C-alpha cells in the first residue's frame, strides 16, 4: 500500500506506509503499531493508535433525537460486549462536539461513543490540522479535511 488509508470497514483506523509513519512519529504526538496483514504482506506499514478521550463528546439526548430522525432508531447494545452503539451518523448530522481539556494533549483522538454495528462499528475521530494535512497530502483521493464546529 502507498500513502495513507483506512482499512475496509474500520473507519476509526488510519494506516500509513513506513516513510509517512516515520515522519508522523517524529513530528506528532501519536503512538503507532505495525499493521498485521491478513493475507500477503503488501509492504511495511503502521497504524495510528487512536486513544479514546473524554467521557462523552455528544449530548446523548441530542444524539438520540438525530439518530431516530435519520434511522428510526437510536442504536442498540451489543449482545456480546454490552457497549451501546449509536446508529451511524455523518459528521454533519452529529450534534456539536463538547471539547475536553485533555484534547490538547493529543494530535489524534477518538470519541467514547461508538457508532454502527458489529464489524462495521467505529468511533468519531479528530485529527489535529497539521497531522491531517500530512495524511491528506499522502493520499488526497482518500482523505478530506473537514472543520469541526
Secondary structure, DSSP 8 states (H G I E B T S, - for coil): --SEE--TT-TT--EEEHHHHHHHHHHSS-EEEE---SSS--S-EEEEE-EE-SS-SS-HHHHHHHHHHHHSS-EEE-TTT--EEE----GGGS------GGGGG-SEEEEEEEESSGGG-EEEEEE-HHHHHHHHHH-TTT-------
